[in-house]
Amino acid sequence: MFDSNYLPQGLALYQSLITHAYDFHLWVVCMDELVEQQLQQLSLPWVTILPLSQVETGELLAIKPQRTRGEYCWTLTPFTFQAVFDRAPTVERVTYLDADLYFFENPSILLEELAEDRHVLFTEHAYAPEYDQSQISGRFCVQFLTFRRTEKAARIMKWWQDRCLEWCFNRVEDGKFGDQKYLDVWPELFGQDVQIVQQVEKTLAPWNVRFFEQKLEGNLTPVFYHFHGLKIVSPHQIQLYSRYKIGKQGLQLYEIYLQAIHTSLQQIQSIQAPVPYFPLSREVREVLRRWKRSLTQETKFCRIG
């Protein structure tokens, strides 16, 4: 689920699925008309385009004016599974993926943890101790989340949908945060119906990659890496990450991802579309100018091309 601003990341995700997932079908909920048009032009195999209007329900449209664009994306997340189930009667399992994931191994390594008697599979943030944000962002991360086509999974999905319709905002309030902190109560509410991914060392992100590099003595073999915070900030520059210390092995993952982003940009240019980017604010540019020496360990930029 992404708009035209995240098309480079979405295409990189698709490339990684082509390489590692083998038998898959990717459904993309298009958050604006531009990305819908761009994906139609690219005409990617094993991809189904879902215009936003086809996913929105009356309940979603009723609360849409109350949410920011980002908050509305979060509100939509628990509805994306049903959108696929409704359109593909033979599909027995749907996995939601954040657009900025990239696979380094077959996702079946994680999906195999979903036993026959379990109905929902989800992942922990697995924070490094120094970056633990569980109290704010939650123990679990809506990044890789699977629902089966079963009555028990449907009951959990409906519970999540109802909660997000009631409240889904980009702030911490009464133990809630966006669509994500609701997952914290799933083990207690739904018990043996849900399965938490146990291979946390296979689900890496900026907030834990250096921790697992040290713990695994540099032998990092993730199924996926969540490239959270990566932004194309100008036509010639990418912010790789911010606020985290990544480590040598982590940087090697970024090198691979940058090659995928470069390929994505070539695809975008092939349809004569502009490169989307998020320019840094004046305040951030000033901080970088004044404090560049102290930030070099925690903020990393590189040039495109």
Secondary structure, 3 states (H helix, E strand, C coil): CECHHHHHHHHHHHHHHHHHCCCCCEEEEECCHHHHHHHHHHCCCCEEEEEHHHHCCHHHHHHHHHCCHHHHHHHHHHHHHHHHHHHCCCCCEEEEECCCEEECCCCHHHHCCCCCCCCEEEEECCCCHHHCCHHHHCCEEEEEEEEECCHHHHHHHHHHHHHHHHCCCCCEECCEECCCHHHHHHHHHHHHHEEECCCHHHEECCCCHHHHHHHCCCCCCCCEEECCCCEEEECCEEEEEECCCCCHHHHHHHHHHHHHHHHHHHHHHHCCCCCCCCCCCHHHHHHHHHHHHHHCCCEEEEECC
